[in-house]
């Protein structure tokens, strides 16, 4: 995967039906590095220090699973997403089971300088090859994008199909599209609200995610 800078988190049970009957990729948009505005750190330095920076994604998940004595505000994002996958609050040992069954990858392969920064078209295009390499190597059957922006970015010219799902007495039309995988298999892609958003309801999204299993 020569075009991947931020290596994905690949759970040790990914591909085994430990928590899910299918291989699932959770796809975030980007990493935000608070150190880029410091004198001892720069974007150029980050891209040249694979040992320090390439494990960013993996270390984020490890930090969440350890939690130890420090609680970070962003932990709630991961907690809400795992509740959407499971349909309930998880105990610590259950949490590890779910994340060890997932592939988690951030699409944009350059860091953002602050939380409100979004990747531009050039950065999205630059990151496409890395994403396709991850797709080819790990062959997920379901990709859940954290937000509509990254869903639209990776769909490119692919035809979007709206799937009708009955959720909590409401009819939901959810956009989806597919990637072709080897062996005439398909990978279906669909967006959720970003788990950090107040609009993200784990109960609601659990119903939708289960419909694709």
C-alpha positions in Angstrom: 0.0 0.0 0.0 2.5 2.5 -1.2 0.0 5.4 -1.3 -1.3 5.0 2.2 0.3 7.3 4.8 -2.1 6.8 7.8 -2.2 3.0 8.2 -5.6 1.7 8.9 -6.7 0.0 12.2 -7.3 -3.6 11.3 -8.8 -5.5 14.2 -7.2 -8.9 14.9 -10.6 -10.6 14.3 -11.4 -8.6 11.1 -12.8 -11.0 8.6 -13.9 -13.5 11.2 -17.6 -13.6 12.2 -16.8 -12.7 15.8 -19.0 -9.7 16.1 -20.3 -9.2 12.5 -21.4 -11.6 9.8 -19.7 -9.4 7.2 -16.4 -7.5 6.9 -17.0 -3.8 7.9 -14.9 -0.7 7.2 -15.7 2.4 9.2 -14.5 5.3 7.0 -13.7 8.7 8.5 -12.8 11.8 6.6 -9.5 13.0 8.1 -7.2 13.4 11.1 -6.7 16.7 12.9 -3.2 17.4 14.2 -3.1 20.0 16.9 0.7 20.1 16.7 1.0 21.5 13.2 1.0 25.1 14.4 3.9 24.4 16.8 7.5 25.3 16.0 8.6 21.7 16.4 6.1 20.2 13.9 5.0 20.9 10.4 3.1 19.2 7.6 6.3 18.5 5.7 7.9 17.0 8.8 4.8 14.8 9.4 4.9 13.3 5.9 8.6 12.5 6.4 8.2 10.7 9.7 6.4 7.5 9.2 7.4 6.0 12.5 5.9 8.9 14.5 2.9 9.7 12.3 1.8 6.8 10.2 0.4 4.9 13.2 -1.9 7.8 14.0 -5.2 6.0 13.1 -4.1 2.8 15.0 -3.0 4.8 18.0 -6.3 6.6 18.2 -8.2 3.3 18.5 -5.7 1.9 21.0 -6.0 5.1 23.1 -9.8 4.7 23.0 -9.7 1.1 24.1 -7.3 1.7 26.9 -8.9 4.8 28.3 -6.9 4.3 31.5 -7.1 7.5 33.7 -7.6 10.1 31.0 -10.8 10.8 29.2 -10.8 12.6 25.9 -13.8 14.4 24.5 -13.6 12.6 21.2 -14.1 9.2 22.9 -17.9 9.9 22.7 -17.6 9.7 18.9 -16.3 6.2 19.0 -18.7 5.2 21.8 -21.8 6.4 19.8 -20.6 4.5 16.7 -20.0 1.2 18.6 -23.5 1.6 20.1 -24.9 2.0 16.6 -23.1 -1.3 15.6 -24.2 -3.2 18.6 -27.6 -1.6 19.5 -26.6 -1.1 23.1 -24.0 0.2 25.6 -21.0 -2.1 25.7 -18.9 -3.3 28.6 -15.1 -2.9 28.3 -14.5 -6.5 27.1 -17.3 -6.2 24.6 -15.9 -2.9 23.3 -12.6 -4.6 22.4 -14.5 -7.4 20.7 -16.3 -5.0 18.4 -13.3 -2.8 17.5 -11.2 -5.9 17.0 -13.7 -7.0 14.3 -13.6 -3.7 12.4 -11.4 -2.0 9.9 -11.1 1.7 10.6 -9.6 4.1 8.1 -9.4 7.8 7.6 -9.7 8.7 3.9 -7.6 11.9 3.7 -3.9 11.1 3.7 -2.7 14.5 4.8 -3.5 15.9 8.3 -5.8 18.8 8.9 -4.5 21.7 11.0 -7.6 22.3 13.1 -11.0 20.6 13.7 -12.9 23.0 11.4 -10.7 22.4 8.4 -12.0 20.2 5.6 -9.9 18.5 2.9 -9.9 20.3 -0.4 -10.5 18.7 -3.8 -6.8 18.3 -4.4 -6.3 16.5 -1.1 -9.3 14.3 -1.8 -7.9 13.4 -5.2 -4.5 12.8 -3.8 -5.9 10.3 -1.2 -7.9 8.2 -3.8 -5.1 5.8 -4.6 -4.4 5.0 -1.0 -8.1 4.3 -0.4 -8.3 2.0 -3.4 -5.2 0.1 -2.2 -6.9 -0.5 1.2 -10.1 -1.6 -0.5 -8.1 -4.0 -2.7 -6.1 -5.5 0.2 -8.9 -5.9 2.9 -11.9 -6.3 0.7 -14.6 -5.0 3.0 -18.2 -6.0 2.2 -19.7 -3.0 3.9 -18.3 0.6 4.1 -20.0 3.0 6.6 -18.9 6.5 5.9 -18.8 9.0 8.8 -20.8 11.8 7.2 -22.2 12.5 3.7 -19.2 14.5 2.5 -16.8 11.6 2.3 -19.5 9.4 0.9 -20.0 11.9 -2.0 -16.2 12.2 -2.5 -15.6 8.5 -3.0 -18.7 7.8 -5.1 -17.2 9.9 -8.0 -19.3 9.0 -11.0 -20.7 5.8 -9.6 -24.5 5.5 -9.8 -26.1 6.1 -6.4 -29.1 3.8 -5.6 -31.6 4.9 -2.9 -32.5 2.0 -0.7 -35.9 2.2 1.1 -35.8 1.2 4.8 -38.6 1.3 7.4 -37.2 2.7 10.6 -39.2 3.5 13.7 -42.4 3.9 11.7 -40.7 6.1 9.2 -39.7 5.4 5.6 -36.0 6.3 5.0 -34.4 6.6 1.6 -30.7 6.0 2.1 -28.2 6.7 -0.8 -25.8 3.8 -1.5 -23.4 2.7 -4.2 -21.2 -0.3 -4.8 -17.6 -1.2 -5.4 -16.8 -4.4 -7.4 -14.6 -6.9 -5.5 -12.8 -10.0 -6.9 -14.9 -13.1 -7.4 -18.0 -11.2 -8.5 -18.5 -9.9 -5.0 -19.8 -6.4 -4.1 -19.0 -3.9 -1.4 -21.9 -1.7 -0.5 -21.2 1.9 0.8 -23.7 4.1 2.7 -23.4 7.2 4.9 -24.4 7.9 8.4 -24.4 11.2 10.2 -21.0 11.8 11.7 -21.0 10.1 15.1 -19.7 13.3 16.6 -22.9 15.1 15.5 -25.8 15.7 18.0 -28.0 14.4 15.2 -26.4 10.9 15.3 -28.8 8.5 17.1 -27.2 5.1 17.8 -30.6 3.4 18.0 -31.7 4.9 14.7 -28.5 4.0 12.9 -28.4 0.5 14.4 -31.6 -0.3 12.7 -30.2 0.8 9.3 -26.8 -0.9 9.8 -28.5 -4.2 10.7 -30.6 -4.1 7.5 -27.3 -4.4 5.5 -25.9 -7.3 7.5 
